[in-house]
């Protein structure tokens, strides 16, 4: 998992992304907050969409 801070339509947000062994993006999640709840939400979404990472 990688987290970076980006501006989306004029609003600064945290961009969470998961990548595979080849460096391809598996899933992503945008959040106003960088905390445990945001990380958990990203992981739940990624696992639900792609199976166990």
CHARMM internal coordinates of N, CA and C (Angstrom, degrees):
IC EDIT
DIST 1 N 1 CA 1.4451
DIST 1 CA 1 C 1.5195
ANGL 1 N 1 CA 1 C 107.49
DIST 1 C 2 N 1.3188
ANGL 1 CA 1 C 2 N 115.26
DIHE 1 N 1 CA 1 C 2 N 139.75
DIST 2 N 2 CA 1.4476
ANGL 1 C 2 N 2 CA 123.18
DIHE 1 CA 1 C 2 N 2 CA 179.19
DIST 2 CA 2 C 1.5158
ANGL 2 N 2 CA 2 C 107.34
DIHE 1 C 2 N 2 CA 2 C -127.96
DIST 2 C 3 N 1.3328
ANGL 2 CA 2 C 3 N 117.53
DIHE 2 N 2 CA 2 C 3 N 140.97
DIST 3 N 3 CA 1.4511
ANGL 2 C 3 N 3 CA 121.49
DIHE 2 CA 2 C 3 N 3 CA 178.45
DIST 3 CA 3 C 1.5182
ANGL 3 N 3 CA 3 C 108.51
DIHE 2 C 3 N 3 CA 3 C -128.43
DIST 3 C 4 N 1.3268
ANGL 3 CA 3 C 4 N 116.02
DIHE 3 N 3 CA 3 C 4 N 132.59
DIST 4 N 4 CA 1.4552
ANGL 3 C 4 N 4 CA 120.99
DIHE 3 CA 3 C 4 N 4 CA 176.17
DIST 4 CA 4 C 1.5194
ANGL 4 N 4 CA 4 C 108.83
DIHE 3 C 4 N 4 CA 4 C -140.43
DIST 4 C 5 N 1.3125
ANGL 4 CA 4 C 5 N 116.83
DIHE 4 N 4 CA 4 C 5 N 164.73
DIST 5 N 5 CA 1.4613
ANGL 4 C 5 N 5 CA 122.72
DIHE 4 CA 4 C 5 N 5 CA -176.76
DIST 5 CA 5 C 1.5252
ANGL 5 N 5 CA 5 C 107.72
DIHE 4 C 5 N 5 CA 5 C -106.74
DIST 5 C 6 N 1.3330
ANGL 5 CA 5 C 6 N 117.83
DIHE 5 N 5 CA 5 C 6 N 121.89
DIST 6 N 6 CA 1.4612
ANGL 5 C 6 N 6 CA 122.38
DIHE 5 CA 5 C 6 N 6 CA -177.37
DIST 6 CA 6 C 1.5227
ANGL 6 N 6 CA 6 C 110.36
DIHE 5 C 6 N 6 CA 6 C -132.60
DIST 6 C 7 N 1.3239
ANGL 6 CA 6 C 7 N 115.88
DIHE 6 N 6 CA 6 C 7 N 157.95
DIST 7 N 7 CA 1.4598
ANGL 6 C 7 N 7 CA 121.53
DIHE 6 CA 6 C 7 N 7 CA 176.93
DIST 7 CA 7 C 1.5223
ANGL 7 N 7 CA 7 C 108.48
DIHE 6 C 7 N 7 CA 7 C -98.86
DIST 7 C 8 N 1.3360
ANGL 7 CA 7 C 8 N 116.78
DIHE 7 N 7 CA 7 C 8 N 123.15
DIST 8 N 8 CA 1.4572
ANGL 7 C 8 N 8 CA 123.07
DIHE 7 CA 7 C 8 N 8 CA -179.03
DIST 8 CA 8 C 1.5221
ANGL 8 N 8 CA 8 C 107.66
DIHE 7 C 8 N 8 CA 8 C -121.72
DIST 8 C 9 N 1.3270
ANGL 8 CA 8 C 9 N 115.80
DIHE 8 N 8 CA 8 C 9 N 114.11
DIST 9 N 9 CA 1.4655
ANGL 8 C 9 N 9 CA 122.06
DIHE 8 CA 8 C 9 N 9 CA -178.84
DIST 9 CA 9 C 1.5266
ANGL 9 N 9 CA 9 C 111.73
DIHE 8 C 9 N 9 CA 9 C 49.48
DIST 9 C 10 N 1.3363
ANGL 9 CA 9 C 10 N 116.37
DIHE 9 N 9 CA 9 C 10 N 43.08
DIST 10 N 10 CA 1.4601
ANGL 9 C 10 N 10 CA 122.00
DIHE 9 CA 9 C 10 N 10 CA 176.51
DIST 10 CA 10 C 1.5161
ANGL 10 N 10 CA 10 C 115.64
DIHE 9 C 10 N 10 CA 10 C 84.25
DIST 10 C 11 N 1.3235
ANGL 10 CA 10 C 11 N 117.60
DIHE 10 N 10 CA 10 C 11 N 0.84
DIST 11 N 11 CA 1.4663
ANGL 10 C 11 N 11 CA 121.67
DIHE 10 CA 10 C 11 N 11 CA -179.12
DIST 11 CA 11 C 1.5258
ANGL 11 N 11 CA 11 C 108.70
DIHE 10 C 11 N 11 CA 11 C -116.81
DIST 11 C 12 N 1.3337
ANGL 11 CA 11 C 12 N 116.60
DIHE 11 N 11 CA 11 C 12 N 128.76
DIST 12 N 12 CA 1.4619
ANGL 11 C 12 N 12 CA 120.54
DIHE 11 CA 11 C 12 N 12 CA 176.98
DIST 12 CA 12 C 1.5164
ANGL 12 N 12 CA 12 C 109.74
DIHE 11 C 12 N 12 CA 12 C -75.94
DIST 12 C 13 N 1.3441
ANGL 12 CA 12 C 13 N 116.22
DIHE 12 N 12 CA 12 C 13 N 128.89
DIST 13 N 13 CA 1.4602
ANGL 12 C 13 N 13 CA 122.09
DIHE 12 CA 12 C 13 N 13 CA -178.60
DIST 13 CA 13 C 1.5233
ANGL 13 N 13 CA 13 C 109.91
DIHE 12 C 13 N 13 CA 13 C -138.52
DIST 13 C 14 N 1.3320
ANGL 13 CA 13 C 14 N 115.42
DIHE 13 N 13 CA 13 C 14 N 159.09
DIST 14 N 14 CA 1.4545
ANGL 13 C 14 N 14 CA 121.46
DIHE 13 CA 13 C 14 N 14 CA 174.75
DIST 14 CA 14 C 1.5257
ANGL 14 N 14 CA 14 C 108.41
DIHE 13 C 14 N 14 CA 14 C -89.93
DIST 14 C 15 N 1.3133
ANGL 14 CA 14 C 15 N 115.49
DIHE 14 N 14 CA 14 C 15 N 131.20
DIST 15 N 15 CA 1.4569
ANGL 14 C 15 N 15 CA 123.25
DIHE 14 CA 14 C 15 N 15 CA -178.52
DIST 15 CA 15 C 1.5286
ANGL 15 N 15 CA 15 C 107.86
DIHE 14 C 15 N 15 CA 15 C -108.84
DIST 15 C 16 N 1.3354
ANGL 15 CA 15 C 16 N 115.72
DIHE 15 N 15 CA 15 C 16 N 106.04
DIST 16 N 16 CA 1.4598
ANGL 15 C 16 N 16 CA 122.13
DIHE 15 CA 15 C 16 N 16 CA 177.01
DIST 16 CA 16 C 1.5264
ANGL 16 N 16 CA 16 C 107.21
DIHE 15 C 16 N 16 CA 16 C -92.28
DIST 16 C 17 N 1.3230
ANGL 16 CA 16 C 17 N 117.05
DIHE 16 N 16 CA 16 C 17 N 136.61
DIST 17 N 17 CA 1.4579
ANGL 16 C 17 N 17 CA 118.97
DIHE 16 CA 16 C 17 N 17 CA 175.79
DIST 17 CA 17 C 1.5193
ANGL 17 N 17 CA 17 C 110.20
DIHE 16 C 17 N 17 CA 17 C -144.34
DIST 17 C 18 N 1.3043
ANGL 17 CA 17 C 18 N 113.39
DIHE 17 N 17 CA 17 C 18 N 145.89
DIST 18 N 18 CA 1.4523
ANGL 17 C 18 N 18 CA 120.80
DIHE 17 CA 17 C 18 N 18 CA 175.67
DIST 18 CA 18 C 1.5177
ANGL 18 N 18 CA 18 C 108.64
DIHE 17 C 18 N 18 CA 18 C -111.03
DIST 18 C 19 N 1.3044
ANGL 18 CA 18 C 19 N 117.49
DIHE 18 N 18 CA 18 C 19 N 136.73
DIST 19 N 19 CA 1.4620
ANGL 18 C 19 N 19 CA 121.72
DIHE 18 CA 18 C 19 N 19 CA 179.97
DIST 19 CA 19 C 1.5290
ANGL 19 N 19 CA 19 C 110.01
DIHE 18 C 19 N 19 CA 19 C -122.90
DIST 19 C 20 N 1.3312
ANGL 19 CA 19 C 20 N 115.87
DIHE 19 N 19 CA 19 C 20 N 153.17
DIST 20 N 20 CA 1.4608
ANGL 19 C 20 N 20 CA 119.75
DIHE 19 CA 19 C 20 N 20 CA 177.66
DIST 20 CA 20 C 1.5265
ANGL 20 N 20 CA 20 C 109.83
DIHE 19 C 20 N 20 CA 20 C -92.29
DIST 20 C 21 N 1.3277
ANGL 20 CA 20 C 21 N 116.54
DIHE 20 N 20 CA 20 C 21 N -173.64
DIST 21 N 21 CA 1.4635
ANGL 20 C 21 N 21 CA 121.63
DIHE 20 CA 20 C 21 N 21 CA -177.24
DIST 21 CA 21 C 1.5219
ANGL 21 N 21 CA 21 C 113.14
DIHE 20 C 21 N 21 CA 21 C -62.75
DIST 21 C 22 N 1.3353
ANGL 21 CA 21 C 22 N 116.72
DIHE 21 N 21 CA 21 C 22 N -23.97
DIST 22 N 22 CA 1.4621
ANGL 21 C 22 N 22 CA 120.91
DIHE 21 CA 21 C 22 N 22 CA 179.84
DIST 22 CA 22 C 1.5241
ANGL 22 N 22 CA 22 C 112.34
DIHE 21 C 22 N 22 CA 22 C -88.74
DIST 22 C 23 N 1.3242
ANGL 22 CA 22 C 23 N 117.01
DIHE 22 N 22 CA 22 C 23 N -2.99
DIST 23 N 23 CA 1.4629
ANGL 22 C 23 N 23 CA 121.02
DIHE 22 CA 22 C 23 N 23 CA -178.32
DIST 23 CA 23 C 1.5154
ANGL 23 N 23 CA 23 C 113.95
DIHE 22 C 23 N 23 CA 23 C 86.86
DIST 23 C 24 N 1.3286
ANGL 23 CA 23 C 24 N 116.99
DIHE 23 N 23 CA 23 C 24 N 6.78
DIST 24 N 24 CA 1.4640
ANGL 23 C 24 N 24 CA 121.36
DIHE 23 CA 23 C 24 N 24 CA 178.05
DIST 24 CA 24 C 1.5168
ANGL 24 N 24 CA 24 C 109.95
DIHE 23 C 24 N 24 CA 24 C -80.50
DIST 24 C 25 N 1.3347
ANGL 24 CA 24 C 25 N 116.86
DIHE 24 N 24 CA 24 C 25 N 140.92
DIST 25 N 25 CA 1.4647
ANGL 24 C 25 N 25 CA 121.33
DIHE 24 CA 24 C 25 N 25 CA 179.80
DIST 25 CA 25 C 1.5216
ANGL 25 N 25 CA 25 C 109.31
DIHE 24 C 25 N 25 CA 25 C -70.92
DIST 25 C 26 N 1.3251
ANGL 25 CA 25 C 26 N 116.09
DIHE 25 N 25 CA 25 C 26 N 125.04
DIST 26 N 26 CA 1.4586
ANGL 25 C 26 N 26 CA 122.54
DIHE 25 CA 25 C 26 N 26 CA 179.64
DIST 26 CA 26 C 1.5252
ANGL 26 N 26 CA 26 C 109.77
DIHE 25 C 26 N 26 CA 26 C -90.09
DIST 26 C 27 N 1.3248
ANGL 26 CA 26 C 27 N 117.16
DIHE 26 N 26 CA 26 C 27 N -43.36
DIST 27 N 27 CA 1.4582
ANGL 26 C 27 N 27 CA 121.96
DIHE 26 CA 26 C 27 N 27 CA -179.52
DIST 27 CA 27 C 1.5193
ANGL 27 N 27 CA 27 C 108.61
DIHE 26 C 27 N 27 CA 27 C -161.24
DIST 27 C 28 N 1.3427
ANGL 27 CA 27 C 28 N 116.43
DIHE 27 N 27 CA 27 C 28 N 161.46
DIST 28 N 28 CA 1.4617
ANGL 27 C 28 N 28 CA 120.66
DIHE 27 CA 27 C 28 N 28 CA 178.07
DIST 28 CA 28 C 1.5196
ANGL 28 N 28 CA 28 C 110.18
DIHE 27 C 28 N 28 CA 28 C -143.16
DIST 28 C 29 N 1.3239
ANGL 28 CA 28 C 29 N 115.70
DIHE 28 N 28 CA 28 C 29 N 164.82
DIST 29 N 29 CA 1.4590
ANGL 28 C 29 N 29 CA 121.95
DIHE 28 CA 28 C 29 N 29 CA -177.76
DIST 29 CA 29 C 1.5234
ANGL 29 N 29 CA 29 C 107.71
DIHE 28 C 29 N 29 CA 29 C -153.23
DIST 29 C 30 N 1.3262
ANGL 29 CA 29 C 30 N 117.84
DIHE 29 N 29 CA 29 C 30 N 132.40
DIST 30 N 30 CA 1.4578
ANGL 29 C 30 N 30 CA 122.68
DIHE 29 CA 29 C 30 N 30 CA 176.04
DIST 30 CA 30 C 1.5186
ANGL 30 N 30 CA 30 C 109.47
DIHE 29 C 30 N 30 CA 30 C -105.59
DIST 30 C 31 N 1.3382
ANGL 30 CA 30 C 31 N 116.58
DIHE 30 N 30 CA 30 C 31 N 136.50
DIST 31 N 31 CA 1.4520
ANGL 30 C 31 N 31 CA 121.39
DIHE 30 CA 30 C 31 N 31 CA -178.79
DIST 31 CA 31 C 1.5243
ANGL 31 N 31 CA 31 C 110.02
DIHE 30 C 31 N 31 CA 31 C -145.93
DIST 31 C 32 N 1.3072
ANGL 31 CA 31 C 32 N 116.28
DIHE 31 N 31 CA 31 C 32 N 146.88
DIST 32 N 32 CA 1.4565
ANGL 31 C 32 N 32 CA 120.47
DIHE 31 CA 31 C 32 N 32 CA 174.98
DIST 32 CA 32 C 1.5271
ANGL 32 N 32 CA 32 C 110.84
DIHE 31 C 32 N 32 CA 32 C -75.01
DIST 32 C 33 N 1.3290
ANGL 32 CA 32 C 33 N 116.40
DIHE 32 N 32 CA 32 C 33 N -16.89
DIST 33 N 33 CA 1.4532
ANGL 32 C 33 N 33 CA 120.92
DIHE 32 CA 32 C 33 N 33 CA -174.10
DIST 33 CA 33 C 1.5220
ANGL 33 N 33 CA 33 C 111.70
DIHE 32 C 33 N 33 CA 33 C -120.69
DIST 33 C 34 N 1.3163
ANGL 33 CA 33 C 34 N 115.79
DIHE 33 N 33 CA 33 C 34 N 147.92
DIST 34 N 34 CA 1.4561
ANGL 33 C 34 N 34 CA 121.53
DIHE 33 CA 33 C 34 N 34 CA 173.54
DIST 34 CA 34 C 1.5268
ANGL 34 N 34 CA 34 C 106.37
DIHE 33 C 34 N 34 CA 34 C -114.72
DIST 34 C 35 N 1.3127
ANGL 34 CA 34 C 35 N 114.86
DIHE 34 N 34 CA 34 C 35 N 90.96
DIST 35 N 35 CA 1.4567
ANGL 34 C 35 N 35 CA 120.42
DIHE 34 CA 34 C 35 N 35 CA -178.07
DIST 35 CA 35 C 1.5254
ANGL 35 N 35 CA 35 C 109.52
DIHE 34 C 35 N 35 CA 35 C -150.20
DIST 35 C 36 N 1.3081
ANGL 35 CA 35 C 36 N 115.39
DIHE 35 N 35 CA 35 C 36 N -177.97
DIST 36 N 36 CA 1.4613
ANGL 35 C 36 N 36 CA 120.12
DIHE 35 CA 35 C 36 N 36 CA -177.36
DIST 36 CA 36 C 1.5214
ANGL 36 N 36 CA 36 C 112.12
DIHE 35 C 36 N 36 CA 36 C -61.89
DIST 36 C 37 N 1.3245
ANGL 36 CA 36 C 37 N 117.51
DIHE 36 N 36 CA 36 C 37 N -39.37
DIST 37 N 37 CA 1.4639
ANGL 36 C 37 N 37 CA 120.34
DIHE 36 CA 36 C 37 N 37 CA -179.38
DIST 37 CA 37 C 1.5247
ANGL 37 N 37 CA 37 C 111.56
DIHE 36 C 37 N 37 CA 37 C -63.01
DIST 37 C 38 N 1.3277
ANGL 37 CA 37 C 38 N 117.18
DIHE 37 N 37 CA 37 C 38 N -40.50
DIST 38 N 38 CA 1.4644
ANGL 37 C 38 N 38 CA 120.53
DIHE 37 CA 37 C 38 N 38 CA 178.74
DIST 38 CA 38 C 1.5244
ANGL 38 N 38 CA 38 C 110.59
DIHE 37 C 38 N 38 CA 38 C -66.42
DIST 38 C 39 N 1.3245
ANGL 38 CA 38 C 39 N 117.02
DIHE 38 N 38 CA 38 C 39 N -42.10
DIST 39 N 39 CA 1.4687
ANGL 38 C 39 N 39 CA 120.69
DIHE 38 CA 38 C 39 N 39 CA 178.90
DIST 39 CA 39 C 1.5205
ANGL 39 N 39 CA 39 C 110.81
DIHE 38 C 39 N 39 CA 39 C -63.41
DIST 39 C 40 N 1.3109
ANGL 39 CA 39 C 40 N 116.88
DIHE 39 N 39 CA 39 C 40 N -42.77
DIST 40 N 40 CA 1.4699
ANGL 39 C 40 N 40 CA 120.40
DIHE 39 CA 39 C 40 N 40 CA 178.55
DIST 40 CA 40 C 1.5310
ANGL 40 N 40 CA 40 C 110.92
DIHE 39 C 40 N 40 CA 40 C -64.08
DIST 40 C 41 N 1.3277
ANGL 40 CA 40 C 41 N 117.38
DIHE 40 N 40 CA 40 C 41 N -41.35
DIST 41 N 41 CA 1.4654
ANGL 40 C 41 N 41 CA 120.94
DIHE 40 CA 40 C 41 N 41 CA 178.84
DIST 41 CA 41 C 1.5257
ANGL 41 N 41 CA 41 C 110.41
DIHE 40 C 41 N 41 CA 41 C -61.34
DIST 41 C 42 N 1.3451
ANGL 41 CA 41 C 42 N 116.48
DIHE 41 N 41 CA 41 C 42 N -42.22
DIST 42 N 42 CA 1.4576
ANGL 41 C 42 N 42 CA 119.73
DIHE 41 CA 41 C 42 N 42 CA 178.11
DIST 42 CA 42 C 1.5214
ANGL 42 N 42 CA 42 C 110.79
DIHE 41 C 42 N 42 CA 42 C -61.91
DIST 42 C 43 N 1.3218
ANGL 42 CA 42 C 43 N 117.52
DIHE 42 N 42 CA 42 C 43 N -48.80
DIST 43 N 43 CA 1.4564
ANGL 42 C 43 N 43 CA 120.33
DIHE 42 CA 42 C 43 N 43 CA -177.71
DIST 43 CA 43 C 1.5234
ANGL 43 N 43 CA 43 C 112.03
DIHE 42 C 43 N 43 CA 43 C -63.26
DIST 43 C 44 N 1.3261
ANGL 43 CA 43 C 44 N 117.73
DIHE 43 N 43 CA 43 C 44 N -40.50
DIST 44 N 44 CA 1.4683
ANGL 43 C 44 N 44 CA 120.66
DIHE 43 CA 43 C 44 N 44 CA 177.50
DIST 44 CA 44 C 1.5200
ANGL 44 N 44 CA 44 C 110.74
DIHE 43 C 44 N 44 CA 44 C -61.27
DIST 44 C 45 N 1.3500
ANGL 44 CA 44 C 45 N 116.75
DIHE 44 N 44 CA 44 C 45 N -44.33
DIST 45 N 45 CA 1.4636
ANGL 44 C 45 N 45 CA 121.61
DIHE 44 CA 44 C 45 N 45 CA 179.83
DIST 45 CA 45 C 1.5249
ANGL 45 N 45 CA 45 C 110.24
DIHE 44 C 45 N 45 CA 45 C -64.24
DIST 45 C 46 N 1.3289
ANGL 45 CA 45 C 46 N 117.33
DIHE 45 N 45 CA 45 C 46 N -45.44
DIST 46 N 46 CA 1.4650
ANGL 45 C 46 N 46 CA 121.26
DIHE 45 CA 45 C 46 N 46 CA -177.86
DIST 46 CA 46 C 1.5281
ANGL 46 N 46 CA 46 C 111.30
DIHE 45 C 46 N 46 CA 46 C -63.72
DIST 46 C 47 N 1.3157
ANGL 46 CA 46 C 47 N 117.54
DIHE 46 N 46 CA 46 C 47 N -43.20
DIST 47 N 47 CA 1.4492
ANGL 46 C 47 N 47 CA 121.27
DIHE 46 CA 46 C 47 N 47 CA -179.55
DIST 47 CA 47 C 1.5233
ANGL 47 N 47 CA 47 C 111.07
DIHE 46 C 47 N 47 CA 47 C -68.89
DIST 47 C 48 N 1.3397
ANGL 47 CA 47 C 48 N 117.10
DIHE 47 N 47 CA 47 C 48 N -39.91
DIST 48 N 48 CA 1.4668
ANGL 47 C 48 N 48 CA 119.98
DIHE 47 CA 47 C 48 N 48 CA 178.60
DIST 48 CA 48 C 1.5296
ANGL 48 N 48 CA 48 C 111.46
DIHE 47 C 48 N 48 CA 48 C -64.44
DIST 48 C 49 N 1.3164
ANGL 48 CA 48 C 49 N 116.70
DIHE 48 N 48 CA 48 C 49 N -35.16
DIST 49 N 49 CA 1.4596
ANGL 48 C 49 N 49 CA 121.05
DIHE 48 CA 48 C 49 N 49 CA -178.05
DIST 49 CA 49 C 1.5263
ANGL 49 N 49 CA 49 C 112.91
DIHE 48 C 49 N 49 CA 49 C -81.66
DIST 49 C 50 N 1.3228
ANGL 49 CA 49 C 50 N 116.27
DIHE 49 N 49 CA 49 C 50 N -39.37
DIST 50 N 50 CA 1.4690
ANGL 49 C 50 N 50 CA 120.30
DIHE 49 CA 49 C 50 N 50 CA -170.37
DIST 50 CA 50 C 1.5217
ANGL 50 N 50 CA 50 C 115.01
DIHE 49 C 50 N 50 CA 50 C -117.37
DIST 50 C 51 N 1.3084
ANGL 50 CA 50 C 51 N 117.90
DIHE 50 N 50 CA 50 C 51 N 0.03
DIST 51 N 51 CA 1.4530
ANGL 50 C 51 N 51 CA 119.69
DIHE 50 CA 50 C 51 N 51 CA -174.09
DIST 51 CA 51 C 1.5195
ANGL 51 N 51 CA 51 C 109.46
DIHE 50 C 51 N 51 CA 51 C 83.05
DIST 51 C 52 N 1.3074
ANGL 51 CA 51 C 52 N 116.39
DIHE 51 N 51 CA 51 C 52 N -174.25
DIST 52 N 52 CA 1.4676
ANGL 51 C 52 N 52 CA 120.75
DIHE 51 CA 51 C 52 N 52 CA -178.02
DIST 52 CA 52 C 1.5227
ANGL 52 N 52 CA 52 C 109.54
DIHE 51 C 52 N 52 CA 52 C -65.71
DIST 52 C 53 N 1.3387
ANGL 52 CA 52 C 53 N 116.69
DIHE 52 N 52 CA 52 C 53 N 128.65
DIST 53 N 53 CA 1.4718
ANGL 52 C 53 N 53 CA 121.03
DIHE 52 CA 52 C 53 N 53 CA -178.08
DIST 53 CA 53 C 1.5024
ANGL 53 N 53 CA 53 C 111.36
DIHE 52 C 53 N 53 CA 53 C -84.15
END
COOR INIT
IC SEED 1 N 1 CA 1 C
IC BUILD
